[in-house]
Amino acid sequence: MNLLSTLILSILWIFHSTATPLGYFSGSQGKPESLATLVNQVKPGTVVIIGEPHNNKLAQHGQIEVMSALRKAGFTVSVGMEFFSYPMQANLVAFRAGQLSEADFLKATAWGGDKFELYRDQVLFPLSAEGATTIAINAPRYLTTKIRQTGFSSLTADETALLPPNYQGGNANYRERFAIAAGPHLSPQTFDGYFNAQSVWDDTMAWQTAQFLANNPNHVFVIVVGEFHVQYGGGLPDRLKARGISSILTLSQVDHSVYSDEELEEELIPHPKYGARADFLWVF
């Protein structure tokens, strides 16, 4: 067992004996880090992507911790939410301004199965007095559902216009990992539809983010998104780079309970083919 493995397993033992989060780790080396180190790598115009396990209270508390640390460091923090499609932006603005009740907002945005109380604080976090805001960044669900079921060729002209300009799908490594994650759940006949829908989500979020930062270059833009979109840089980070965003910091939130200690150790160190899971990992 090498020194790094010994260190990680020692930390795991402490974690299990105290029931507190392991904390932050370097994605490139798997070594313990601090939130302050993460914040020190951020500058105005940086996109901070937080990849989460959905519907997890601890993960959502961790997101607020990161946002609060960025604000304390003097940054104007705006937020992008995967859970809302960009045509719904007016509803999001009205809700944040107190012009739309929460019940009406959730109905208007067709909120899904996750508990909104776990995301309310993220939506309301940006301070309007600072010019900060929350942005709906995803593609309309009916659009990606149609792409998944019947393909791009079935879209009407109006539906095609909702796609990002110069749309491109996910790269080869991302496609490969998507196939591994899907396993036997998708047949060869249905795989392309699901991957195309996933790729439209990524490229739409990148497009909306690039548009926001073009108009707000001094903001730090924190995106809350499902963790697979972040892992190994193949999804959303790749599409952000393609759309001209150069300052990107990724954080994967890793729930230790779904791994054995040995599996968790493997998650903390770079993959032999795909590299680092993220710039930083927060293990809880």
C-alpha positions in Angstrom: 0.0 0.0 0.0 1.5 3.4 -1.0 1.6 6.5 1.1 -1.5 8.1 -0.5 -3.6 5.0 0.0 -2.6 4.8 3.6 -3.5 8.5 4.1 -6.9 8.0 2.4 -7.8 4.9 4.4 -6.8 6.7 7.6 -9.1 9.6 6.8 -11.9 7.1 6.0 -11.4 5.6 9.5 -11.7 9.0 11.1 -14.8 9.7 9.0 -16.6 6.6 10.1 -15.7 7.2 13.7 -16.9 10.8 13.8 -19.7 10.7 11.2 -18.6 14.1 9.7 -17.8 14.8 6.0 -14.3 13.9 4.9 -14.1 17.3 3.3 -12.3 18.5 0.1 -9.8 16.6 -1.9 -7.6 17.5 -4.9 -8.9 15.9 -8.0 -5.5 15.6 -9.6 -3.7 14.0 -6.6 -6.4 12.7 -4.3 -4.9 14.6 -1.4 -6.9 16.5 1.3 -7.5 20.1 0.4 -9.6 23.0 1.9 -12.5 25.1 0.7 -10.1 28.1 0.9 -7.8 26.5 -1.6 -10.8 26.1 -4.0 -11.9 29.7 -3.5 -8.4 31.0 -4.1 -8.5 29.5 -7.6 -11.6 31.5 -8.6 -11.6 34.9 -10.3 -14.3 37.1 -11.8 -15.7 35.4 -14.8 -15.0 31.9 -13.5 -17.7 29.2 -13.9 -17.8 26.9 -10.8 -19.6 23.7 -11.7 -20.9 21.8 -8.7 -21.9 18.2 -9.7 -24.3 16.8 -7.2 -26.1 13.6 -6.3 -29.7 14.8 -6.7 -32.1 15.2 -3.9 -29.5 14.9 -1.1 -29.8 17.3 1.8 -26.1 17.1 2.7 -25.0 17.8 -0.8 -27.3 20.9 -1.1 -25.9 22.2 2.2 -22.4 21.8 0.8 -23.4 23.9 -2.3 -24.5 26.8 -0.1 -21.2 26.5 1.8 -19.3 27.0 -1.4 -21.5 29.9 -2.6 -21.1 31.6 0.8 -17.4 31.2 0.8 -17.2 32.8 -2.7 -19.4 35.7 -1.5 -17.3 36.2 1.6 -14.2 36.4 -0.7 -15.8 39.4 -2.3 -17.2 37.8 -5.5 -20.6 38.6 -7.0 -22.2 35.2 -7.2 -24.9 34.3 -9.7 -26.3 30.8 -10.0 -27.3 28.6 -12.9 -29.8 25.8 -12.3 -30.0 22.6 -14.4 -33.6 22.1 -13.1 -35.2 24.9 -15.1 -35.3 25.3 -18.9 -34.3 28.7 -20.3 -37.7 29.7 -21.7 -38.9 29.7 -18.1 -36.5 32.5 -17.1 -39.3 35.0 -16.6 -41.0 32.7 -14.0 -37.7 32.4 -12.2 -37.3 36.2 -12.1 -40.8 36.7 -10.9 -40.4 34.2 -8.1 -37.2 35.7 -6.9 -38.8 39.1 -6.9 -41.7 37.9 -4.8 -44.2 38.4 -7.6 -45.0 34.7 -8.0 -45.8 32.4 -5.1 -43.7 29.3 -4.7 -46.7 27.1 -5.5 -47.4 29.0 -8.7 -43.7 29.0 -9.6 -43.4 25.3 -9.3 -46.5 24.7 -11.3 -45.4 27.2 -14.0 -42.0 25.5 -14.3 -43.3 22.0 -14.1 -41.1 21.1 -11.2 -40.3 17.4 -11.1 -39.9 14.9 -8.3 -37.0 16.3 -6.3 -38.0 18.2 -3.2 -37.9 21.9 -3.9 -37.0 22.8 -0.3 -33.6 21.2 -1.0 -33.0 23.8 -3.8 -34.9 26.9 -2.6 -31.8 28.4 -0.9 -29.7 28.0 -4.1 -32.4 29.7 -6.2 -32.6 32.6 -3.8 -28.9 32.8 -2.9 -27.8 35.6 -5.4 -28.3 39.1 -4.1 -30.3 41.2 -6.4 -28.8 44.4 -4.8 -25.4 43.3 -6.1 -26.8 42.7 -9.6 -26.6 38.9 -9.1 -29.3 36.6 -10.3 -30.3 33.0 -10.9 -30.5 31.7 -14.4 -32.6 28.9 -16.0 -30.0 27.2 -18.2 -31.4 23.9 -19.5 -33.2 22.9 -22.6 -37.0 22.4 -22.5 -37.8 18.9 -21.4 -40.3 18.3 -24.1 -37.6 19.1 -26.7 -35.1 16.6 -25.3 -37.9 14.0 -24.8 -38.7 14.3 -28.5 -35.1 14.1 -29.5 -34.7 11.0 -27.4 -37.8 9.3 -28.8 -37.8 10.2 -32.5 -34.5 12.0 -33.2 -33.4 15.4 -34.5 -35.1 14.9 -37.8 -38.5 14.9 -36.2 -38.2 18.4 -34.8 -40.3 21.2 -36.3 -38.6 24.4 -37.3 -39.7 26.1 -34.1 -38.3 23.2 -32.0 -35.0 23.3 -34.0 -34.7 27.0 -33.2 -34.6 26.1 -29.5 -31.3 24.2 -29.9 -28.0 26.0 -29.2 -26.4 27.7 -32.2 -23.8 25.4 -33.7 -24.9 22.5 -31.5 -22.4 19.7 -31.0 -22.8 16.4 -29.1 -20.7 15.1 -26.4 -17.1 13.9 -27.1 -16.0 10.3 -27.6 -14.9 9.7 -24.0 -18.2 11.1 -22.7 -20.1 8.9 -25.0 -18.1 5.9 -23.8 -18.7 6.6 -20.1 -22.4 7.2 -20.8 -22.6 3.8 -22.3 -20.8 2.3 -19.3 -23.2 4.0 -16.9 -26.2 2.9 -18.9 -25.0 -0.7 -19.0 -27.8 -3.1 -20.0 -30.6 -0.6 -19.4 -30.3 0.8 -22.9 -30.5 -1.2 -26.1 -28.3 -0.3 -29.2 -31.5 1.0 -30.8 -32.3 3.4 -28.0 -28.8 4.5 -26.9 -28.3 7.3 -29.4 -31.6 8.9 -28.5 -30.7 9.1 -24.8 -27.1 10.2 -25.5 -28.3 12.9 -27.9 -30.8 14.2 -25.2 -28.0 14.3 -22.6 -25.7 16.1 -25.0 -28.4 18.7 -25.8 -28.7 19.4 -22.0 -24.9 20.0 -21.8 -24.6 22.2 -24.8 -27.7 24.2 -24.0 -26.4 24.9 -20.4 -23.0 25.9 -21.9 -24.7 28.2 -24.4 -26.8 29.9 -21.8 -23.8 30.3 -19.5 -21.7 31.8 -22.2 -24.5 34.3 -23.0 -24.8 35.3 -19.3 -21.1 35.8 -18.8 -20.8 37.8 -22.0 -23.1 40.3 -20.3 -21.8 39.8 -16.8 -18.1 39.2 -17.1 -17.3 40.2 -13.4 -19.6 37.6 -11.9 -18.7 34.2 -10.6 -21.3 31.8 -12.1 -22.0 28.7 -10.0 -23.8 26.0 -11.8 -25.7 23.3 -9.9 -26.0 20.2 -12.0 -26.1 16.4 -11.8 -22.7 15.0 -11.2 -22.4 12.9 -14.3 -22.4 16.2 -16.4 -19.2 17.2 -14.5 -17.2 14.0 -14.2 -13.9 13.9 -16.1 -14.7 17.1 -18.0 -16.4 15.3 -20.8 -19.9 16.8 -20.6 -20.7 20.4 -19.5 -17.0 21.5 -19.0 -16.1 20.3 -22.5 -19.0 22.3 -24.0 -18.2 25.4 -22.0 -14.7 25.4 -23.4 -16.0 24.9 -26.9 -18.1 28.1 -26.4 -15.2 30.2 -25.3 -15.3 29.8 -21.5 -11.7 29.4 -20.3 -11.9 29.8 -16.5 -13.7 26.7 -15.3 -13.5 25.0 -11.9 -15.3 21.7 -11.3 -16.3 20.2 -8.0 -17.8 16.7 -7.6 -19.9 16.0 -4.5 -19.3 12.4 -3.7 -21.6 10.5 -1.3 -19.4 8.0 0.4 -22.4 5.8 1.4 -22.7 4.3 -2.2 -19.1 3.1 -2.1 -17.0 0.6 -0.2 -13.8 2.1 1.3 -11.7 0.6 -1.5 -14.1 1.9 -4.2 -14.1 5.4 -2.6 -10.3 5.4 -2.7 -10.4 4.7 -6.4 -12.9 7.6 -6.9 -10.6 10.0 -5.2 -7.6 9.4 -7.5 -7.4 10.1 -11.3 -8.8 7.5 -13.6 -6.1 5.8 -15.7 -7.9 6.7 -18.9 -10.2 9.7 -18.2 -8.0 11.6 -15.7 -9.3 13.5 -12.7 -12.9 13.2 -11.8 -13.0 17.0 -11.1 -10.7 19.8 -10.0 -11.9 19.2 -6.4 -14.0 16.5 -4.7 -16.1 17.0 -1.6 -16.8 13.7 0.1 -19.6 13.5 2.7 
